Amino acid sequence: MTRPLRTAVLLALVSGGALLFRAGPAPVAASETAMPAEATGRCQDGTWSTAAKKKGACSGHGGVKTWFGKPPKGATARCKDGTYSKSQESQGACSQHGGVAFWLKAH
């Protein structure tokens, strides 16, 4: 008997006969995956682009859904929706944009 099967049988015995399975964490939808720090856009299929220019970015991925580009001068943080913040304070930064995905400068 394999180890996963032995574990399932043991769980069934301990839980009064109900066979319990846990296959691991549920897959995360593409829209919920963490944005890479170098991302410049989001493709229609939910993948991230690191292209320097919008033209041609996301070819083979349904085209560009959202283009962020490079951080503007003075930006301090990238928000979870891909926009940038120039806030000097961490409290409230990106509050209307899903929160801070990552800081661009030491904070």
C-alpha positions in Angstrom: 0.0 0.0 0.0 1.4 3.4 -0.9 1.9 6.1 1.8 -0.9 8.4 0.6 -3.3 5.5 0.5 -2.2 4.3 4.0 -2.8 7.9 5.2 -6.2 8.0 3.7 -7.2 4.6 5.2 -5.9 5.7 8.6 -7.9 9.0 8.4 -10.9 7.0 7.5 -10.5 4.8 10.5 -9.9 7.7 12.9 -12.8 9.8 11.5 -15.3 7.0 12.0 -15.3 5.6 8.5 -15.5 8.7 6.4 -12.8 8.6 3.8 -11.1 12.1 3.7 -8.8 13.2 0.9 -6.7 16.3 0.7 -5.0 16.7 -2.7 -3.2 19.8 -1.8 -4.0 23.5 -2.1 -6.6 24.5 -4.6 -5.2 26.1 -7.8 -5.0 29.9 -7.7 -6.9 31.7 -10.4 -4.6 33.7 -12.8 -6.2 36.9 -11.6 -5.1 36.2 -8.0 -1.5 35.3 -8.7 1.2 37.7 -7.4 2.4 40.3 -9.8 6.1 40.0 -10.6 8.1 43.1 -9.7 9.3 43.4 -13.4 5.8 43.1 -14.9 4.8 45.9 -17.3 1.4 44.5 -18.3 -1.3 41.9 -17.9 -2.3 39.7 -20.8 -5.9 38.7 -21.6 -5.2 35.1 -20.5 -4.0 36.3 -17.1 -0.3 35.9 -17.6 2.1 38.7 -17.0 4.3 40.5 -19.6 7.7 42.1 -19.0 7.9 43.6 -22.5 9.4 47.1 -22.7 6.8 48.3 -25.1 3.0 47.6 -25.4 3.2 46.8 -29.1 3.7 43.1 -29.4 3.4 42.4 -25.7 1.2 39.5 -24.9 1.3 38.1 -28.5 0.2 34.5 -28.2 -1.7 35.3 -25.0 -4.7 37.1 -26.4 -3.3 40.6 -26.4 -2.8 43.2 -23.7 -5.6 43.5 -21.1 -3.9 46.1 -18.9 -0.7 48.0 -19.7 1.3 49.4 -16.7 4.6 50.3 -18.4 7.6 51.3 -16.5 7.2 53.0 -13.1 6.8 56.8 -13.4 9.3 59.1 -11.9 8.7 59.4 -8.1 6.7 56.2 -7.8 7.2 54.4 -4.5 5.0 51.4 -4.8 3.2 49.1 -7.3 -0.4 48.5 -6.4 -2.1 45.1 -6.7 -4.1 46.4 -9.7 -0.9 47.4 -11.5 -1.2 51.1 -10.9 1.6 53.0 -9.2 1.6 55.1 -6.0 3.8 58.0 -5.2 2.8 57.9 -1.5 5.6 58.6 1.0 3.6 56.9 3.7 2.8 53.2 3.8 -0.5 53.6 5.5 -3.2 54.3 2.9 -0.9 53.7 -0.1 -2.8 51.9 -2.8 -5.9 51.8 -0.6 -8.3 52.2 -3.6 -6.2 49.8 -5.7 -6.2 46.6 -3.8 -3.3 47.4 -1.5 0.5 47.4 -2.2 1.8 44.6 -4.3 5.4 45.6 -3.5 7.5 48.7 -2.7 9.7 50.1 -5.4 11.9 51.9 -2.9 13.0 50.9 0.7 10.2 51.9 3.0 
